[in-house]
Amino acid sequence: MKAVVYTEYGPAEVLHLQDIPKPTPGDKEILVRVHATAVNYGDLTARNFANLTTDEFNMPALLFFPARMAFGWTTPRRTILGSELAGEVEAVGAAVTKFQPGDQVFAYVGMKMGACAEYLCIPETGMVALKPANFTYAEAATLPYGAIMASSLLRRADIQPGWKVLINGASGGIGSMAVQLARHLGAEVTGVCGTPRLEFVRSLGANNVVDYSREDFARNGETYDLIFDVLGKGSFSRFRQSLSPNGVYLMASFKAKAVFQAVWTTVTRSPQRVICALAAESVRDLVVVKDLAEAGQITTTIDRSFPLEQTAEAHRYVEAGDRRGPVVVTIGDEAGR
Ligand SMILES: NC(=O)c1ccc[n+]([C@@H]2O[C@H](COP(=O)([O-])OP(=O)(O)OC[C@H]3O[C@@H](n4cnc5c(N)ncnc54)[C@H](OP(=O)(O)O)[C@@H]3O)[C@@H](O)[C@H]2O)c1
């Protein structure tokens, strides 16, 4: 089968199309013929992990070394990128009961990656579910990572109808799903993103958008019941005045100082709280997002699709920063169905 392989860390040029053996599913695995995979934060980070500094690693430095060991210290352990995908089940292992050949699925495979290939085996108990029937494979491939991360993290904040919620990083994988889930929960949502993606964030249903390159939302006098900081670009001290008296500052990316603040605001029962959390991965969140998508409450608008052999070009395009929405790599002719 064809796959895009990388055996050294570095720029997009390290990605090469190769022929490799087609995998065979184990007893409890499904073999998925991949039709599309989204190019997301995880792909870009994994491709260049050895060149990442502890500062660029948006998590506590203590986690940097185990993460680098897991990715591979000098060369990548997993040589095929792609953590989220949509495709069709081609075969199932002898003990599989949940899926059958022909099922159209979407999935998140996390750090195991491997979706930048024609075929991939996934445990039937993994983060895999039937894809939204009204979404093409390419559209469905943009959802799983954000669905799982945003659902899990937003649950920590317990959004109530009528809350004013700000998503700092609303145009990315996690933020674009967070905007839509918060709207679904009845919040008034402000999305913060870069200039090229303002229209995309509006199209997701954000009530207001802020361009971080032109305006600092922390200085405009507005207050929010929840600020969800996806990249951890701010800090509690900087955003505190933008939180309502009982406001929550939720961070998907955080350093050790923020963890102390989270503990401190909990122990002291401070009305304004900091929450730093690692997402708990649950396939239920994928199923909920499928149902919301089919009910017309979750949408996506792909900016550009690249065929598998142009995966490096897709990475360059995303890294150039001009994309207006999600970017996908398609495999074969069926991604648009
Ligand atoms: N806690 C967890 O369990 C967990 C799980 C997965 C990932 N993460 C963390 O989540 C982060 C990746 O999130 P993602 O996949 O959504 O990334 P992404 O797709 O790259 O999106 C990043 C978002 O941040 C925005 N942004 C960039 N610079 C900004 C600035 N100066 N101010 C405000 N917003 C800015 C981007 O806006 P534009 O693109 O419009 O410029 C975009 O909306 C990583 O730090 C990762 O470590 C945490």
The ligand as a Tripos MOL2 file, in Angstrom:
@<TRIPOS>MOLECULE
LIG
   48    52     1     0     0
SMALL
NO_CHARGES

@<TRIPOS>ATOM
      1 N1         -4.9820   19.2060   27.6280 N.am      1 LIG1
      2 C1         -4.9720   18.2090   26.7550 C.2       1 LIG1
      3 O1         -5.2960   17.0480   27.0700 O.2       1 LIG1
      4 C2         -4.5660   18.4860   25.3400 C.ar      1 LIG1
      5 C3         -4.8600   17.5550   24.3440 C.ar      1 LIG1
      6 C4         -4.4810   17.8330   23.0400 C.ar      1 LIG1
      7 C5         -3.8080   19.0090   22.7560 C.ar      1 LIG1
      8 N2         -3.5240   19.8780   23.7670 N.ar      1 LIG1
      9 C6         -2.8290   21.1230   23.5020 C.3       1 LIG1
     10 O2         -3.6370   21.8690   22.6110 O.3       1 LIG1
     11 C7         -2.7950   22.6590   21.7830 C.3       1 LIG1
     12 C8         -3.1470   22.4270   20.3320 C.3       1 LIG1
     13 O3         -4.4860   22.8060   20.0990 O.3       1 LIG1
     14 P1         -5.0740   22.6800   18.6300 P.3       1 LIG1
     15 O4         -4.8300   21.3170   18.1520 O.co2     1 LIG1
     16 O5         -6.4230   23.2320   18.6150 O.co2     1 LIG1
     17 O6         -4.0460   23.6160   17.8400 O.3       1 LIG1
     18 P2         -4.2250   24.3260   16.4240 P.3       1 LIG1
     19 O7         -5.1500   23.5540   15.5650 O.co2     1 LIG1
     20 O8         -2.8380   24.5940   15.9550 O.co2     1 LIG1
     21 O9         -4.9410   25.6910   16.8000 O.3       1 LIG1
     22 C9         -4.2810   26.6820   17.5580 C.3       1 LIG1
     23 C10        -5.2180   27.8360   17.7710 C.3       1 LIG1
     24 O10        -4.5580   28.8480   18.5230 O.3       1 LIG1
     25 C11        -4.6760   30.0850   17.8150 C.3       1 LIG1
     26 N3         -3.5860   30.9890   18.1200 N.ar      1 LIG1
     27 C12        -2.3300   31.0160   17.6030 C.ar      1 LIG1
     28 N4         -1.6350   32.0380   18.1320 N.ar      1 LIG1
     29 C13        -2.4830   32.6720   18.9900 C.ar      1 LIG1
     30 C14        -2.3700   33.8160   19.8240 C.ar      1 LIG1
     31 N5         -1.2380   34.5100   19.9100 N.pl3     1 LIG1
     32 N6         -3.4420   34.1730   20.5570 N.ar      1 LIG1
     33 C15        -4.6000   33.4860   20.4960 C.ar      1 LIG1
     34 N7         -4.7810   32.3970   19.7220 N.ar      1 LIG1
     35 C16        -3.7180   31.9950   18.9800 C.ar      1 LIG1
     36 C17        -4.7450   29.6850   16.3600 C.3       1 LIG1
     37 O11        -5.3080   30.7470   15.6250 O.3       1 LIG1
     38 P3         -4.9870   30.9400   14.0530 P.3       1 LIG1
     39 O12        -4.6500   29.5940   13.4980 O.co2     1 LIG1
     40 O13        -6.2860   31.4810   13.4960 O.co2     1 LIG1
     41 O14        -3.8620   31.8890   13.9370 O.co2     1 LIG1
     42 C18        -5.6510   28.4770   16.4490 C.3       1 LIG1
     43 O15        -6.9940   28.8660   16.5790 O.3       1 LIG1
     44 C19        -1.3550   22.2470   22.0640 C.3       1 LIG1
     45 O16        -0.7300   23.2020   22.8690 O.3       1 LIG1
     46 C20        -1.5090   20.9210   22.7820 C.3       1 LIG1
     47 O17        -0.4530   20.6990   23.6890 O.3       1 LIG1
     48 C21        -3.8970   19.6420   25.0430 C.ar      1 LIG1
@<TRIPOS>BOND
     1     1     2 1
     2     2     3 2
     3     2     4 1
     4     4     5 ar
     5     4    48 ar
     6     5     6 ar
     7     6     7 ar
     8     7     8 ar
     9     8     9 1
    10     8    48 ar
    11     9    10 1
    12     9    46 1
    13    10    11 1
    14    11    12 1
    15    11    44 1
    16    12    13 1
    17    13    14 1
    18    14    15 2
    19    14    16 1
    20    14    17 1
    21    17    18 1
    22    18    19 2
    23    18    20 1
    24    18    21 1
    25    21    22 1
    26    22    23 1
    27    23    24 1
    28    23    42 1
    29    24    25 1
    30    25    26 1
    31    25    36 1
    32    26    27 ar
    33    26    35 ar
    34    27    28 ar
    35    28    29 ar
    36    29    30 ar
    37    29    35 ar
    38    30    31 1
    39    30    32 ar
    40    32    33 ar
    41    33    34 ar
    42    34    35 ar
    43    36    37 1
    44    36    42 1
    45    37    38 1
    46    38    39 2
    47    38    40 1
    48    38    41 1
    49    42    43 1
    50    44    45 1
    51    44    46 1
    52    46    47 1
@<TRIPOS>SUBSTRUCTURE
     1 LIG1         1 GROUP 0 **** ****
